[in-house]
Amino acid sequence: MKKLEIEQAEVLRKKFLSNWEIRKGTYLYKKIALDDYNTVLRFLMFLEKPQIKLDHFADFMNFYNEVTIGITTHDVKGLTKLDFELALYVDDAINKMGGKQI
């Protein structure tokens, strides 16, 4: 997978993922809140199949009902189109679970 230049990544972010941030030029970042801890667990399980399908996995950190999400391609130490594809699945899960960006 080819690493995107920061300018290319920013164009994709603005077009498809405007509510995500690109941090340090190497990863997509978003922090959300869900209803409660059990909803967080369902959210993570909802994302199991898309991550396995893509063979690409996000980094999640949670505290009760809050989830911090980071997506990068470790092999290239930066962003690839695969990161953006996974982020779209994450956004779908957030919408289905009633998540709110914080």
C-alpha positions in Angstrom: 0.0 0.0 0.0 1.4 3.4 -1.0 1.8 6.1 1.6 -0.2 9.3 0.9 1.6 12.6 0.9 0.0 15.0 3.5 -1.5 17.1 0.8 -3.2 14.1 -0.8 -4.5 12.9 2.6 -5.8 16.3 3.4 -7.8 16.4 0.1 -9.4 13.0 0.9 -10.1 14.1 4.5 -11.9 17.3 3.4 -13.9 15.4 0.8 -14.9 12.3 2.8 -14.0 12.7 6.5 -14.3 16.3 7.3 -15.1 15.6 11.0 -11.8 13.7 11.4 -8.4 15.2 12.2 -5.1 14.3 10.7 -2.6 14.3 13.5 1.2 14.5 13.1 0.6 13.9 9.4 0.4 10.2 10.1 -2.9 9.2 11.5 -6.7 9.9 11.4 -8.1 10.9 14.8 -11.6 11.2 16.3 -13.0 11.1 19.8 -16.6 10.2 20.4 -19.1 9.6 23.2 -21.7 6.8 23.2 -24.6 6.2 25.6 -22.7 4.0 28.0 -20.0 1.4 28.4 -22.2 -1.4 27.0 -22.8 0.6 23.8 -19.0 1.1 23.5 -18.6 -2.7 23.6 -21.3 -3.2 20.9 -19.6 -0.4 18.8 -16.3 -2.2 19.0 -17.9 -5.6 18.1 -19.8 -3.9 15.2 -16.4 -2.9 13.7 -14.9 -6.4 14.0 -16.1 -7.7 10.6 -15.1 -4.6 8.5 -11.6 -4.6 10.1 -11.2 -8.3 9.4 -12.5 -7.8 5.8 -10.0 -5.0 5.2 -7.2 -6.8 7.2 -6.7 -3.3 8.7 -7.3 -2.4 12.3 -7.9 0.9 14.2 -6.4 1.8 17.5 -9.1 2.3 20.1 -8.9 3.6 23.7 -12.0 4.0 25.8 -12.9 5.4 29.2 -16.5 4.4 30.2 -18.6 5.8 27.3 -15.8 7.8 25.5 -13.8 6.3 22.7 -10.6 7.7 21.1 -10.0 6.4 17.6 -6.7 6.4 15.7 -6.2 5.0 12.3 -2.9 4.7 10.5 -1.0 2.2 8.3 1.9 1.1 10.5 3.8 -0.5 7.6 4.3 2.8 5.9 4.3 4.9 9.0 1.6 7.1 7.6 -1.8 7.3 5.9 -3.0 5.2 3.0 -6.3 5.0 1.2 -7.1 1.9 3.4 -7.2 4.2 6.5 -9.8 6.4 4.8 -11.8 3.3 3.9 -11.8 2.0 7.4 -12.7 5.5 8.8 -15.9 5.4 6.6 -16.8 2.1 8.3 -16.1 3.7 11.7 -18.4 6.6 10.8 -21.2 4.2 9.8 -20.9 2.5 13.1 -20.9 5.8 15.0 -24.1 6.8 13.2 -25.8 3.5 13.8 -24.9 3.5 17.5 -25.9 7.2 18.1 -22.4 8.4 18.8 -21.5 12.1 19.2 -18.2 13.6 18.4 -16.5 15.3 21.4 
